[in-house]
Amino acid sequence: MRTSTHFRTLMVLMTALTIIAGSTACKSKKKAAEASAPPPGEVEVKVLCSGPDYFTNKDFFRANAVGESMDQQTAKSKSLNAARGQLAADISTVVKRVIDNYVNSREMNNQEQIEERFEGLTREVTDQRLSGTRTICEKLTRTPEGTYKSYLAIELSAQDLLSAYNERLSKDDQLRIDYDYERFKETFNKEMENMKGN
């Protein structure tokens, strides 16, 4: 008889704990949903071809953009030009850090002059490589006003870019003497590792 009473008491306690745990989980989910909801009067805007899948990472430089026009082709051109501009700016920022770290890690004469030479050559390579970007997302919509919106995301392989840099830098008379590809590659890859989640 006592065992049966203990069993029932235990079952009641277990049921109560399950209900409390479920209630707490529901409240937590509700709070999380409220915290990520836009403030009253504002509406969340979903942007096509954007989000974490389109961020730069250790393997690819990525950029996205939106172009709008009365003409479909113009809208596409605008989004492509804007995305390439963003990609070029991001590459430039990363490569500037790579060059600074690389040059500072080497014993070089005329460091300032060599840095300028590196930057000039890497700009040339970047400009040439931008034509080789790959489209990873493209959506075209028509607005209620009758204009076209082109959503676009592009990427450029970090290793392809590194190979192009190596080819150009190793042929330069001024840099060839002091240029160490393995050291440059290591510096470049470290910088790309830092891009995770950016």
N, CA, C and O of each residue as an XYZ file, in Angstrom:
792
protein
N       0.837     -1.193      0.000
C       0.000      0.000      0.000
C       0.877      1.251      0.000
O       0.651      2.187     -0.767
N       1.904      1.248      0.895
C       2.813      2.384      1.000
C       3.575      2.583     -0.305
O       3.771      3.715     -0.748
N       4.014      1.460     -0.934
C       4.738      1.515     -2.198
C       3.876      2.159     -3.277
O       4.357      2.968     -4.070
N       2.600      1.790     -3.298
C       1.665      2.345     -4.279
C       1.507      3.851     -4.072
O       1.451      4.600     -5.047
N       1.434      4.302     -2.834
C       1.304      5.730     -2.523
C       2.562      6.473     -2.948
O       2.494      7.546     -3.549
N       3.721      5.884     -2.624
C       4.999      6.503     -3.032
C       5.078      6.612     -4.550
O       5.524      7.622     -5.096
N       4.634      5.545     -5.221
C       4.686      5.523     -6.697
C       3.817      6.647     -7.276
O       4.233      7.368     -8.182
N       2.578      6.778     -6.721
C       1.677      7.823     -7.200
C       2.256      9.211     -6.925
O       2.188     10.093     -7.780
N       2.821      9.403     -5.738
C       3.430     10.689     -5.377
C       4.576     11.007     -6.335
O       4.720     12.132     -6.813
N       5.380      9.986     -6.597
C       6.511     10.162     -7.518
C       6.020     10.527     -8.919
O       6.598     11.396     -9.572
N       4.952      9.864     -9.383
C       4.390     10.143    -10.705
C       3.840     11.572    -10.785
O       4.009     12.256    -11.794
N       3.182     12.009     -9.712
C       2.629     13.377     -9.661
C       3.769     14.389     -9.724
O       3.695     15.383    -10.447
N       4.834     14.118     -8.949
C       5.994     15.016     -8.954
C       6.649     15.076    -10.344
O       6.990     16.156    -10.827
N       6.820     13.920    -10.976
C       7.434     13.859    -12.318
C       6.589     14.629    -13.333
O       7.127     15.372    -14.155
N       5.275     14.453    -13.278
C       4.364     15.156    -14.189
C       4.466     16.662    -13.965
O       4.511     17.436    -14.922
N       4.502     17.075    -12.696
C       4.593     18.503    -12.367
C       5.902     19.086    -12.893
O       5.920     20.175    -13.467
N       6.995     18.351    -12.692
C       8.294     18.826    -13.190
C       8.305     18.942    -14.708
O       8.853     19.900    -15.253
N       7.702     17.970    -15.396
C       7.630     17.996    -16.867
C       6.844     19.215    -17.338
O       7.243     19.890    -18.287
N       5.714     19.496    -16.664
C       4.889     20.658    -17.035
C       5.661     21.953    -16.804
O       5.638     22.852    -17.645
N       6.339     22.047    -15.674
C       7.120     23.256    -15.359
C       8.236     23.450    -16.380
O       8.456     24.558    -16.869
N       8.941     22.358    -16.697
C      10.047     22.441    -17.673
C       9.519     22.863    -19.034
O      10.119     23.704    -19.703
N       8.385     22.274    -19.450
C       7.785     22.631    -20.741
C       7.349     24.077    -20.765
O       7.538     24.775    -21.761
N       6.764     24.528    -19.665
C       6.297     25.915    -19.562
C       7.472     26.884    -19.635
O       7.392     27.917    -20.300
N       8.581     26.543    -18.938
C       9.783     27.385    -18.955
C      10.374     27.458    -20.358
O      10.782     28.529    -20.810
N      10.421     26.307    -21.055
C      10.958     26.271    -22.422
C      10.112     27.123    -23.352
O      10.639     27.853    -24.191
N       8.788     27.026    -23.199
C       7.887     27.833    -24.045
C       8.100     29.319    -23.793
O       8.134     30.122    -24.726
N       8.245     29.683    -22.490
C       8.475     31.096    -22.156
C       9.795     31.583    -22.742
O       9.881     32.699    -23.254
N      10.844     30.721    -22.662
C      12.153     31.088    -23.208
C      12.062     31.309    -24.716
O      12.617     32.272    -25.247
N      11.349     30.398    -25.406
C      11.193     30.529    -26.857
C      10.422     31.796    -27.197
O      10.753     32.509    -28.144
N       9.380     32.063    -26.400
C       8.569     33.256    -26.646
C       9.414     34.518    -26.448
O       9.353     35.447    -27.254
N      10.210     34.542    -25.359
C      11.088     35.700    -25.099
C      12.106     35.887    -26.218
O      12.363     37.011    -26.649
N      12.691     34.766    -26.695
C      13.680     34.844    -27.783
C      13.031     35.394    -29.046
O      13.627     36.210    -29.749
N      11.799     34.945    -29.339
C      11.087     35.424    -30.527
C      10.774     36.909    -30.397
O      10.888     37.661    -31.365
N      10.372     37.334    -29.175
C      10.069     38.752    -28.953
C      11.324     39.608    -29.093
O      11.277     40.707    -29.644
N      12.459     39.089    -28.584
C      13.715     39.849    -28.640
C      14.191     40.051    -30.068
O      14.811     41.070    -30.371
N      13.904     39.078    -30.970
C      14.363     39.202    -32.347
C      13.310     39.846    -33.254
O      13.565     40.083    -34.435
N      12.128     40.127    -32.699
C      11.075     40.776    -33.493
C      11.368     42.271    -33.604
O      11.940     42.862    -32.688
N      10.972     42.894    -34.743
C      11.200     44.333    -34.891
C      10.347     45.131    -33.904
O       9.302     44.649    -33.467
N      10.775     46.332    -33.549
C       9.988     47.177    -32.634
C       8.607     47.478    -33.240
O       8.426     47.379    -34.454
N       7.648     47.840    -32.404
C       6.306     48.159    -32.910
C       6.361     49.248    -33.999
O       7.087     50.234    -33.874
N       5.599     49.047    -35.037
C       5.549     50.024    -36.129
C       6.578     49.774    -37.216
O       6.515     50.384    -38.284
N       7.534     48.877    -36.953
C       8.560     48.565    -37.961
C       8.322     47.170    -38.519
O       7.847     46.276    -37.818
N       8.659     46.999    -39.791
C       8.494     45.715    -40.456
C       9.857     45.217    -40.902
O      10.613     45.958    -41.531
N      10.180     43.956    -40.581
C      11.461     43.385    -40.992
C      11.485     43.199    -42.506
O      10.530     42.695    -43.098
N      12.584     43.610    -43.120
C      12.749     43.481    -44.564
C      13.713     42.336    -44.846
O      14.846     42.341    -44.366
N      13.274     41.377    -45.607
C      14.137     40.264    -46.002
C      14.826     40.657    -47.313
O      14.158     40.971    -48.298
N      16.148     40.640    -47.320
C      16.905     40.984    -48.521
C      17.372     39.695    -49.183
O      18.048     38.872    -48.565
N      17.002     39.535    -50.441
C      17.393     38.337    -51.177
C      18.909     38.307    -51.386
O      19.560     39.351    -51.412
N      19.462     37.103    -51.536
C      20.897     36.908    -51.812
C      21.784     37.547    -50.742
O      22.870     38.042    -51.046
N      21.320     37.534    -49.492
C      22.149     38.078    -48.408
C      22.035     37.167    -47.195
O      21.190     36.273    -47.154
N      22.882     37.400    -46.220
C      22.891     36.583    -45.011
C      24.182     35.790    -44.896
O      25.061     35.911    -45.750
N      24.307     34.980    -43.850
C      25.558     34.257    -43.559
C      26.128     33.423    -44.706
O      27.346     33.293    -44.828
N      25.255     32.856    -45.550
C      25.753     32.047    -46.671
C      26.518     32.878    -47.696
O      27.227     32.335    -48.543
N      26.370     34.191    -47.612
C      26.995     35.072    -48.597
C      28.078     35.959    -47.974
O      28.463     36.973    -48.555
N      28.570     35.573    -46.785
C      29.658     36.304    -46.136
C      31.001     35.805    -46.663
O      31.129     34.647    -47.060
N      31.994     36.682    -46.663
C      33.365     36.281    -46.974
C      33.827     35.301    -45.898
O      33.530     35.474    -44.716
N      34.562     34.263    -46.329
C      35.133     33.315    -45.370
C      36.576     33.018    -45.779
O      37.134     33.728    -46.615
N      37.187     31.983    -45.204
C      38.599     31.709    -45.480
C      38.861     31.270    -46.921
O      39.993     31.354    -47.399
N      37.825     30.805    -47.611
C      38.003     30.303    -48.976
C      37.579     31.285    -50.075
O      38.118     31.256    -51.182
N      36.618     32.146    -49.763
C      36.080     33.032    -50.791
C      35.854     34.446    -50.279
O      35.421     34.652    -49.145
N      36.154     35.412    -51.134
C      35.706     36.777    -50.920
C      34.292     36.832    -51.494
O      34.066     36.356    -52.606
N      33.341     37.401    -50.760
C      31.964     37.475    -51.251
C      31.393     38.874    -51.022
O      31.763     39.575    -50.081
N      30.481     39.252    -51.913
C      29.791     40.532    -51.776
C      28.410     40.417    -52.401
O      28.192     39.631    -53.323
N      27.485     41.212    -51.887
C      26.157     41.235    -52.493
C      25.677     42.680    -52.639
O      26.167     43.586    -51.966
N      24.703     42.870    -53.541
C      24.213     44.222    -53.807
C      22.831     44.150    -54.441
O      22.377     43.102    -54.900
N      22.185     45.307    -54.447
C      20.869     45.440    -55.072
C      20.947     46.585    -56.064
O      21.499     47.644    -55.765
N      20.385     46.365    -57.252
C      20.313     47.424    -58.265
C      18.870     47.591    -58.709
O      18.156     46.605    -58.891
N      18.434     48.834    -58.886
C      17.041     49.081    -59.282
C      16.991     50.010    -60.483
O      17.734     50.988    -60.570
N      16.097     49.680    -61.404
C      15.944     50.505    -62.608
C      14.614     50.185    -63.294
O      13.984     49.164    -63.018
N      14.207     51.079    -64.190
C      13.014     50.821    -65.012
C      13.315     49.726    -66.035
O      12.409     49.086    -66.569
N      14.631     49.523    -66.299
C      15.074     48.560    -67.304
C      15.732     47.360    -66.616
O      16.572     47.529    -65.732
N      15.347     46.157    -67.025
C      15.892     44.937    -66.411
C      17.411     44.878    -66.462
O      18.073     44.650    -65.449
N      17.953     45.087    -67.658
C      19.400     44.962    -67.849
C      20.170     46.001    -67.040
O      21.237     45.717    -66.496
N      19.616     47.203    -66.969
C      20.274     48.262    -66.186
C      20.272     47.891    -64.703
O      21.261     48.113    -64.004
N      19.168     47.329    -64.229
C      19.095     46.894    -62.823
C      20.168     45.851    -62.543
O      20.834     45.902    -61.510
N      20.338     44.890    -63.475
C      21.361     43.853    -63.320
C      22.765     44.451    -63.330
O      23.613     44.082    -62.517
N      23.000     45.370    -64.251
C      24.320     46.017    -64.339
C      24.639     46.782    -63.068
O      25.767     46.745    -62.575
N      23.637     47.476    -62.540
C      23.843     48.253    -61.310
C      24.218     47.339    -60.140
O      25.128     47.651    -59.372
N      23.509     46.201    -60.006
C      23.811     45.303    -58.882
C      25.191     44.667    -59.056
O      25.919     44.495    -58.078
N      25.557     44.318    -60.294
C      26.868     43.709    -60.541
C      27.991     44.702    -60.252
O      28.979     44.352    -59.607
N      27.841     45.942    -60.727
C      28.869     46.967    -60.487
C      29.022     47.268    -58.998
O      30.134     47.422    -58.494
N      27.878     47.349    -58.302
C      27.931     47.625    -56.859
C      28.588     46.469    -56.105
O      29.389     46.695    -55.198
N      28.247     45.219    -56.483
C      28.834     44.046    -55.817
C      30.337     43.971    -56.087
O      31.120     43.686    -55.180
N      30.737     44.225    -57.327
C      32.176     44.209    -57.651
C      32.917     45.313    -56.909
O      34.043     45.112    -56.452
N      32.286     46.479    -56.788
C      32.899     47.582    -56.033
C      33.113     47.203    -54.577
O      34.160     47.487    -53.996
N      32.102     46.555    -53.991
C      32.202     46.116    -52.600
C      33.278     45.044    -52.448
O      34.048     45.058    -51.488
N      33.323     44.122    -53.397
C      34.321     43.046    -53.374
C      35.733     43.629    -53.465
O      36.629     43.227    -52.722
N      35.918     44.570    -54.373
C      37.232     45.210    -54.541
C      37.661     45.917    -53.255
O      38.825     45.844    -52.861
N      36.720     46.600    -52.602
C      37.035     47.308    -51.352
C      37.426     46.322    -50.253
O      38.374     46.562    -49.505
N      36.688     45.203    -50.159
C      36.994     44.193    -49.134
C      38.356     43.544    -49.382
O      39.140     43.348    -48.454
N      38.626     43.211    -50.653
C      39.919     42.608    -51.002
C      41.041     43.580    -50.681
O      42.068     43.195    -50.123
N      40.839     44.834    -51.036
C      41.854     45.862    -50.794
C      42.194     45.966    -49.305
O      43.362     46.075    -48.934
N      41.163     45.930    -48.460
C      41.371     46.022    -47.004
C      42.186     44.834    -46.499
O      43.133     45.003    -45.730
N      41.810     43.630    -46.939
C      42.511     42.421    -46.494
C      43.956     42.420    -46.995
O      44.886     42.157    -46.233
N      44.132     42.717    -48.280
C      45.476     42.676    -48.873
C      46.382     43.744    -48.253
O      47.584     43.524    -48.108
N      45.822     44.886    -47.892
C      46.621     45.934    -47.226
C      47.175     45.393    -45.907
O      48.339     45.621    -45.578
N      46.336     44.675    -45.153
C      46.796     44.085    -43.886
C      47.849     43.010    -44.142
O      48.832     42.907    -43.409
N      47.634     42.203    -45.200
C      48.597     41.145    -45.547
C      49.951     41.782    -45.862
O      50.980     41.346    -45.347
N      49.947     42.811    -46.705
C      51.201     43.473    -47.110
C      51.901     44.087    -45.901
O      53.110     43.932    -45.730
N      51.124     44.792    -45.053
C      51.722     45.401    -43.848
C      52.388     44.337    -42.985
O      53.532     44.503    -42.561
N      51.670     43.236    -42.724
C      52.216     42.165    -41.872
C      53.399     41.467    -42.532
O      54.385     41.140    -41.872
N      53.292     41.241    -43.844
C      54.353     40.552    -44.572
C      55.634     41.391    -44.592
O      56.714     40.902    -44.262
N      55.496     42.647    -44.980
C      56.676     43.529    -45.088
C      57.313     43.729    -43.711
O      58.537     43.735    -43.584
N      56.474     43.894    -42.679
C      57.008     44.092    -41.328
C      57.718     42.853    -40.787
O      58.572     42.957    -39.907
N      57.362     41.676    -41.317
C      57.990     40.438    -40.841
C      59.306     40.149    -41.572
O      60.021     39.214    -41.211
N      59.623     40.937    -42.583
C      60.831     40.713    -43.389
C      61.848     41.831    -43.139
O      61.489     42.957    -42.795
N      63.097     41.493    -43.319
C      64.148     42.507    -43.241
C      64.339     43.077    -44.644
O      65.054     42.489    -45.455
N      63.725     44.188    -44.933
C      63.803     44.764    -46.278
C      64.296     46.198    -46.216
O      63.967     46.948    -45.297
N      65.080     46.557    -47.200
C      65.488     47.953    -47.333
C      64.350     48.713    -47.998
O      63.586     48.138    -48.773
N      64.235     49.994    -47.703
C      63.197     50.843    -48.300
C      61.798     50.235    -48.147
O      61.071     50.068    -49.126
N      61.440     49.911    -46.918
C      60.153     49.244    -46.667
C      58.966     50.015    -47.231
O      58.051     49.424    -47.805
N      58.984     51.328    -47.066
C      57.861     52.150    -47.534
C      57.704     52.036    -49.056
O      56.595     51.898    -49.571
N      58.823     52.097    -49.750
C      58.810     52.002    -51.212
C      58.334     50.608    -51.652
O      57.573     50.483    -52.611
N      58.780     49.580    -50.956
C      58.387     48.210    -51.296
C      56.891     48.005    -51.036
O      56.199     47.363    -51.826
N      56.401     48.557    -49.919
C      54.970     48.472    -49.621
C      54.153     49.105    -50.744
O      53.156     48.539    -51.193
N      54.577     50.264    -51.186
C      53.870     50.960    -52.271
C      53.868     50.108    -53.540
O      52.862     50.026    -54.245
N      55.009     49.477    -53.818
C      55.123     48.638    -55.014
C      54.184     47.421    -54.897
O      53.486     47.075    -55.850
N      54.178     46.785    -53.726
C      53.274     45.661    -53.478
C      51.821     46.083    -53.705
O      51.061     45.399    -54.390
N      51.452     47.223    -53.116
C      50.071     47.693    -53.214
C      49.678     47.985    -54.663
O      48.566     47.672    -55.087
N      50.592     48.581    -55.411
C      50.317     48.881    -56.817
C      50.070     47.611    -57.621
O      49.129     47.537    -58.412
N      50.923     46.614    -57.410
C      50.789     45.354    -58.154
C      49.544     44.586    -57.740
O      48.860     44.007    -58.584
N      49.246     44.580    -56.448
C      48.060     43.844    -56.005
C      46.786     44.520    -56.495
O      45.793     43.839    -56.750
N      46.790     45.848    -56.631
C      45.634     46.557    -57.207
C      45.404     46.118    -58.649
O      44.274     45.873    -59.071
N      46.517     46.023    -59.403
C      46.427     45.561    -60.807
C      45.803     44.175    -60.874
O      44.897     43.928    -61.670
N      46.299     43.269    -60.027
C      45.808     41.889    -60.022
C      44.331     41.853    -59.652
O      43.541     41.159    -60.292
N      43.958     42.611    -58.604
C      42.559     42.644    -58.165
C      41.656     43.104    -59.298
O      40.622     42.490    -59.561
N      42.043     44.183    -59.969
C      41.238     44.711    -61.085
C      41.070     43.658    -62.180
O      39.983     43.503    -62.736
N      42.144     42.940    -62.485
C      42.072     41.895    -63.523
C      41.193     40.730    -63.083
O      40.417     40.198    -63.877
N      41.314     40.333    -61.815
C      40.595     39.158    -61.333
C      39.101     39.413    -61.126
O      38.316     38.465    -61.150
N      38.695     40.648    -60.926
C      37.288     40.944    -60.680
C      36.393     40.509    -61.836
O      35.208     40.234    -61.647
N      36.964     40.452    -63.018
C      36.168     40.004    -64.163
C      35.892     38.500    -64.074
O      35.030     37.979    -64.782
N      36.628     37.809    -63.202
C      36.448     36.368    -63.055
C      35.585     35.972    -61.867
O      35.631     34.830    -61.408
N      34.792     36.928    -61.370
C      33.920     36.595    -60.238
C      32.830     35.631    -60.683
O      32.453     35.581    -61.854
N      32.340     34.874    -59.721
C      31.286     33.890    -60.005
C      30.009     34.326    -59.295
O      30.040     34.686    -58.119
N      28.886     34.293    -60.010
C      27.596     34.640    -59.413
C      27.086     33.446    -58.627
O      26.960     32.349    -59.171
N      26.787     33.655    -57.335
C      26.304     32.551    -56.503
C      24.824     32.711    -56.144
O      24.208     31.778    -55.630
N      24.262     33.869    -56.408
C      22.830     34.080    -56.199
C      22.395     35.249    -57.072
O      23.069     36.278    -57.131
N      21.261     35.081    -57.749
C      20.736     36.166    -58.578
C      19.221     36.066    -58.605
O      18.663     35.043    -59.003
N      18.559     37.132    -58.181
C      17.095     37.181    -58.177
C      16.676     38.515    -58.798
O      17.299     39.549    -58.559
N      15.623     38.470    -59.587
C      15.089     39.683    -60.214
C      13.630     39.813    -59.817
O      12.850     38.878    -59.996
N      13.254     40.967    -59.278
C      11.864     41.190    -58.897
C      11.342     42.453    -59.587
O      12.108     43.287    -60.068
N      10.024     42.560    -59.616
C       9.397     43.771    -60.159
C       8.614     44.419    -59.020
O       7.830     43.752    -58.345
N       8.821     45.700    -58.810
C       8.171     46.403    -57.700
C       6.768     46.852    -58.121
O       6.448     46.870    -59.310
N       5.934     47.214    -57.139
C       4.591     47.724    -57.471
C       4.649     48.981    -58.349
O       3.709     49.280    -59.086
N       5.769     49.709    -58.257
C       5.924     50.930    -59.067
C       6.344     50.616    -60.506
O       6.428     51.520    -61.338
N       6.607     49.348    -60.799
C       6.968     48.962    -62.163
C       8.462     48.954    -62.449
O       8.875     48.757    -63.592
N       9.290     49.170    -61.400
C      10.748     49.102    -61.615
C      11.218     47.675    -61.360
O      10.512     46.870    -60.753
N      12.425     47.380    -61.836
C      13.033     46.066    -61.620
C      14.095     46.186    -60.544
O      14.833     47.169    -60.482
N      14.160     45.165    -59.693
C      15.209     45.104    -58.667
C      16.010     43.840    -58.902
O      15.463     42.741    -58.983
N      17.316     44.019    -59.009
C      18.219     42.883    -59.202
C      19.004     42.666    -57.908
O      19.736     43.546    -57.455
N      18.837     41.485    -57.328
C      19.578     41.090    -56.126
C      20.671     40.131    -56.581
O      20.407     39.171    -57.305
N      21.891     40.399    -56.153
C      23.013     39.625    -56.672
C      24.049     39.367    -55.588
O      24.322     40.241    -54.765
N      24.627     38.170    -55.583
C      25.765     37.854    -54.712
C      26.834     37.208    -55.585
O      26.537     36.339    -56.406
N      28.080     37.638    -55.402
C      29.194     37.110    -56.187
C      30.305     36.655    -55.253
O      30.350     37.035    -54.083
N      31.201     35.835    -55.792
C      32.352     35.394    -54.999
C      33.586     35.278    -55.879
O      33.499     35.145    -57.100
N      34.740     35.333    -55.218
C      36.023     35.182    -55.886
C      36.884     34.284    -54.998
O      37.025     34.538    -53.802
N      37.453     33.244    -55.583
C      38.266     32.299    -54.819
C      39.513     32.983    -54.252
O      40.264     33.635    -54.977
N      39.711     32.822    -52.961
C      40.884     33.421    -52.300
C      42.171     32.784    -52.837
O      43.171     33.478    -53.020
N      42.156     31.475    -53.089
C      43.368     30.789    -53.565
C      43.696     31.177    -55.007
O      44.868     31.288    -55.367
N      42.667     31.383    -55.836
C      42.911     31.861    -57.209
C      43.550     33.240    -57.177
O      44.467     33.539    -57.942
N      43.045     34.071    -56.274
C      43.589     35.422    -56.133
C      45.033     35.363    -55.645
O      45.887     36.099    -56.138
N      45.304     34.493    -54.683
C      46.666     34.327    -54.158
C      47.614     33.869    -55.262
O      48.737     34.365    -55.357
N      47.177     32.934    -56.090
C      48.009     32.448    -57.209
C      48.313     33.574    -58.188
O      49.436     33.698    -58.678
N      47.301     34.394    -58.470
C      47.493     35.515    -59.394
C      48.475     36.529    -58.800
O      49.316     37.075    -59.513
N      48.363     36.780    -57.483
C      49.313     37.683    -56.814
C      50.732     37.135    -56.928
O      51.668     37.858    -57.269
N      50.873     35.838    -56.636
C      52.195     35.213    -56.680
C      52.830     35.339    -58.063
O      54.004     35.683    -58.200
N      52.025     35.052    -59.078
C      52.534     35.126    -60.447
C      53.036     36.537    -60.776
O      54.096     36.711    -61.376
N      52.253     37.532    -60.369
C      52.613     38.924    -60.681
C      53.791     39.411    -59.838
O      54.706     40.051    -60.356
N      53.767     39.110    -58.548
C      54.812     39.593    -57.642
C      56.162     38.935    -57.928
O      57.201     39.586    -57.826
N      56.151     37.653    -58.284
C      57.414     36.952    -58.522
C      58.078     37.384    -59.830
O      59.259     37.106    -60.037
N      57.345     38.052    -60.708
C      57.924     38.529    -61.971
C      58.415     39.971    -61.892
O      59.003     40.491    -62.840
N      58.164     40.613    -60.745
C      58.549     42.013    -60.613
C      60.027     42.131    -60.245
O      60.465     41.583    -59.233
N      60.795     42.848    -61.070
C      62.247     42.979    -60.854
C      62.580     43.571    -59.492
O      63.531     43.148    -58.834
N      61.788     44.551    -59.078
C      62.085     45.249    -57.829
C      61.804     44.384    -56.596
O      62.488     44.508    -55.580
N      60.798     43.509    -56.689
C      60.393     42.725    -55.519
C      60.962     41.314    -55.487
O      61.070     40.710    -54.420
N      61.323     40.791    -56.642
C      61.701     39.382    -56.762
C      62.799     38.971    -55.777
O      62.758     37.866    -55.237
N      63.756     39.827    -55.544
C      64.901     39.504    -54.673
C      64.423     39.187    -53.251
O      64.878     38.220    -52.639
N      63.510     40.004    -52.736
C      63.056     39.849    -51.352
C      61.759     39.053    -51.218
O      61.324     38.771    -50.101
N      61.143     38.691    -52.327
C      59.825     38.062    -52.265
C      59.923     36.592    -51.873
O      60.672     35.824    -52.478
N      59.150     36.208    -50.846
C      59.114     34.832    -50.355
C      57.656     34.367    -50.415
O      56.840     34.736    -49.571
N      57.344     33.553    -51.426
C      55.952     33.142    -51.657
C      55.359     32.433    -50.449
O      54.234     32.734    -50.051
N      56.099     31.494    -49.858
C      55.560     30.723    -48.730
C      55.193     31.639    -47.568
O      54.157     31.457    -46.929
N      56.038     32.616    -47.302
C      55.763     33.561    -46.211
C      54.543     34.430    -46.557
O      53.691     34.688    -45.707
N      54.476     34.873    -47.815
C      53.346     35.695    -48.260
C      52.047     34.884    -48.173
O      51.019     35.386    -47.719
N      52.112     33.623    -48.617
C      50.941     32.739    -48.593
C      50.469     32.515    -47.156
O      49.273     32.575    -46.870
N      51.408     32.260    -46.268
C      51.080     32.041    -44.859
C      50.390     33.274    -44.273
O      49.394     33.157    -43.558
N      50.924     34.443    -44.579
C      50.343     35.700    -44.086
C      48.948     35.902    -44.656
O      48.030     36.303    -43.941
N      48.790     35.624    -45.940
C      47.494     35.762    -46.620
C      46.462     34.808    -46.010
O      45.339     35.212    -45.706
N      46.850     33.543    -45.834
C      45.923     32.541    -45.292
C      45.509     32.854    -43.854
O      44.367     32.610    -43.465
N      46.439     33.394    -43.071
C      46.107     33.785    -41.699
C      45.048     34.878    -41.713
O      44.099     34.857    -40.930
N      45.229     35.821    -42.608
C      44.273     36.927    -42.716
C      42.899     36.411    -43.152
O      41.872     36.892    -42.673
N      42.884     35.433    -44.058
C      41.608     34.863    -44.532
C      40.938     34.054    -43.411
O      39.710     34.032    -43.320
N      41.722     33.401    -42.571
C      41.165     32.660    -41.430
C      40.393     33.615    -40.518
O      39.361     33.261    -39.947
N      40.924     34.842    -40.397
C      40.262     35.843    -39.555
C      38.932     36.308    -40.115
O      38.147     36.949    -39.416
N      38.675     35.983    -41.387
C      37.435     36.423    -42.034
C      36.247     35.528    -41.677
O      35.112     35.862    -42.019
N      36.475     34.418    -41.008
C      35.388     33.508    -40.644
C      34.325     34.267    -39.843
O      34.621     34.919    -38.842
N      33.089     34.163    -40.314
C      31.982     34.788    -39.588
C      31.855     36.270    -39.783
O      30.966     36.892    -39.200
N      32.726     36.866    -40.596
C      32.619     38.314    -40.861
C      31.619     38.572    -41.968
O      31.390     39.724    -42.336
